[in-house]
Amino acid sequence: MKKSLAHQLADYACALRFEDLSKDVVHEVKRRVIDSLGCALGAWNEEPCVIARKVASDFSAKEGSTIIGTNHKAPPDWTAFANGCGIRYFDYNDTYLSKEPAHPSDNISAALAVAESVGASGRELITAIALAYEVQCRFCDAASIRARGWDHVTYGAFSTALASAKLMKLDPKNTRHAVNIAGVAGAAMRQARVGELSHWKGVAFATAARHGVFSALLARAGMTGPGPIFEGQMGFEKQLGVSLGNVGEKFAVPFAKNDQGPASMILRTSIKFWPAEYHSQSAIEAALFLRQQIGKGVEVKSMTIESHDASVDIIGSEPAKWKPKTRETADHSLPYITAIALIDGEVTEEQFQPERFKDPKTWKFLENVKVQRNAELSALYPDAVANIVHVDLADGRRLTKRIDYPMGHAKNPLKDSQVEEKFDVLVDPIFGRERARKIIDIVWELDEAKNVDELIRAIEVPKK
């Protein structure tokens, strides 16, 4: 009798060991922990992150987990939520592009929270993170759910439940129930990412992470969940109107042999170089290049961005993208992001302050920015995330630049030193260079750590 997908996922999760991971996977997990902690600490003062910490801090737990930047221990599911808000809010954490795009380092909030609560070692944490990446990315390969009105974070409930169950050392039966519980109440609506965007765009996965941890906690205590959760009469595939196909084969035990070993999907994901939606990264790079070619005192008449379908659908088609009124809309607006890169010569947090994206002069310029679909670029996606930017100048010239693989893409990866530099930019203003460097050093040695306590202490934000 064929095993259900939940059975296959549970068997895979329970079988996976640190020793199965390649050196490249272990190293990449460390890079993503550095990157994610930088994003979370950099967003420390942002409104939704402050709100999440305040709510989570109203609860305490003797076997809880520390909210990043504090010394307060909340229940691990609430900690996963608060920490997840920080990791995601700047839209600066990593990306995976496939039938469904994702930001798989979102999973780290759940893994870190549970690892602390159960006293897991650094190696156990690394294994759980690699597992979460594997699950979420494989699901993204299997089926797109956004066209049917469901958000990509829906897959995150499964990946975080499995990572949590792994860290809790649940057996296959209870791990399967964690998956079932996560699935039966984990579908998230795509409304979070259409029109004028709210805080929820940046905290949607944090909710999935909280639910994934909660599902594993319940399963650990003996709670059972309905199955088969994917293939059932009223299960995931029928309710969401998708087929996950043969994704279960990717979780075969014994593990399928390949050059990168099991749980290696993290090696296909990309780190962001700029704090904006990933489909815009190559447009930013192109605009910055063109700015250098224009010369001083030359007026820009208009801009045209040729892009691929996923980019146009997600960040380049709705009227709100041409007049962003919230930070969340601005960092998900292809016309604004590309235009401001050309105008300001940089894309940092400064470009996502209200006084910048609401500037009447900026909105006026956006009236002359067009976004067009390009079938050739669409055919390259998701292998490439290509954009072509044309700038028409008052002196009659048209300048053009095409970028297929922006800096940080899996095929154009950042160096370790660049990952550290990104962390420094985000964290140095809060911690100072010496303390920021200590955090990086701790993460590079994570596979030697008996637990995560030293790391948690190191990321407590200094009192002013």
PEDA-V330108 format. One record per backbone hydrogen bond with DSSP energy under -0.5 kcal/mol. CO is the residue of the C=O (numbers start at 1). NH is the residue of the N-H. Records with the same first field share a line. If there is no record, write none. Layout:
BEGIN
CO->NH ; NH
END
This chain:
BEGIN
4->8
5->9
6->10
7->11
8->12
9->13
10->14
11->15
12->16
17->20 ; 21
18->21
22->26
23->27
24->28
25->29
26->30
27->31
28->32
29->33
30->34
31->35
32->36
33->37
34->38
35->39
36->40
37->41
38->42
39->43
41->44
43->46
46->49 ; 50
47->51
48->52
49->53
50->54
51->55
52->56
53->57
54->58
55->58
56->59
61->64
65->74
67->70
69->461
72->67 ; 74
73->61
74->65
75->78 ; 79
76->80
77->81
78->82
79->83
80->84
81->85
82->86
83->87
84->88
85->89
86->90
88->91
95->270
96->102
102->96
103->106
104->107
105->108
106->109 ; 110
107->110 ; 111
108->112
109->113
110->114
111->115
112->116
113->117
114->118
115->119 ; 120
116->119
121->125
122->126
123->127
124->128
125->129
126->130
127->131
128->132
129->133
130->134
131->135
132->136
133->137
134->138
135->139
136->140
137->141
138->142
139->143
140->100
145->148 ; 150
146->149
149->190
151->154
152->155
153->156 ; 157
154->157 ; 158
155->158 ; 159
156->160
157->161
158->162
159->163
160->164
161->165
162->166
163->167
164->168
165->169 ; 170
166->169
171->175
172->176
173->177
174->178
175->179
176->180
177->181
178->182
179->183
180->184
181->185
183->186
188->151
189->192
190->193
191->194
195->197
198->201
199->202 ; 203
200->203 ; 204
203->207
204->208
205->209
206->210
207->211
208->212
209->213
210->214
211->215
212->216
213->217
214->218
215->219
216->220
217->221
218->223
219->222
228->232
229->236
230->237
232->235
235->239
236->240
237->241 ; 242
244->247
246->249
247->250
248->251
249->252
258->261
260->22
264->267
265->268
266->269
270->95
274->276
277->280
278->281
280->284
281->285
282->286
283->287
284->288
285->289
286->290
287->291
288->292
289->292 ; 293
290->293 ; 294
291->295
295->298
297->299
299->301 ; 394
302->392
303->370
304->306 ; 390
305->307 ; 372
306->388
307->374
308->312
309->313
310->314
311->315 ; 316
312->316
315->334
318->321
319->322 ; 323
320->323
326->330
327->331
329->332
330->333
331->277
332->334
333->337
334->338
335->339
336->340
337->341
338->342
339->343
340->344 ; 346
341->345
348->351
349->352
350->353
353->356 ; 357
354->358
356->359
359->362 ; 363
360->364
361->365
362->366
363->367
364->367
365->368
366->369
368->303 ; 370
370->305
372->307
374->378
375->379
376->380
377->380 ; 381
378->381
380->383 ; 384
386->308
387->403
388->306 ; 390
389->401
390->304
391->393 ; 399
392->301 ; 302
393->396
397->393
399->391
401->389
403->387
404->385 ; 406
406->409
408->271
409->412
412->408
415->419
416->420
417->421
418->422
419->423
420->424
421->425
422->426
423->427
424->428
427->430 ; 431
428->432
432->436
433->437
434->438
435->439
436->440
437->441
438->442
439->443
440->444
441->445
442->445
443->446
445->448
446->449
449->122 ; 123
452->456
453->457
454->458
455->459
457->460
END
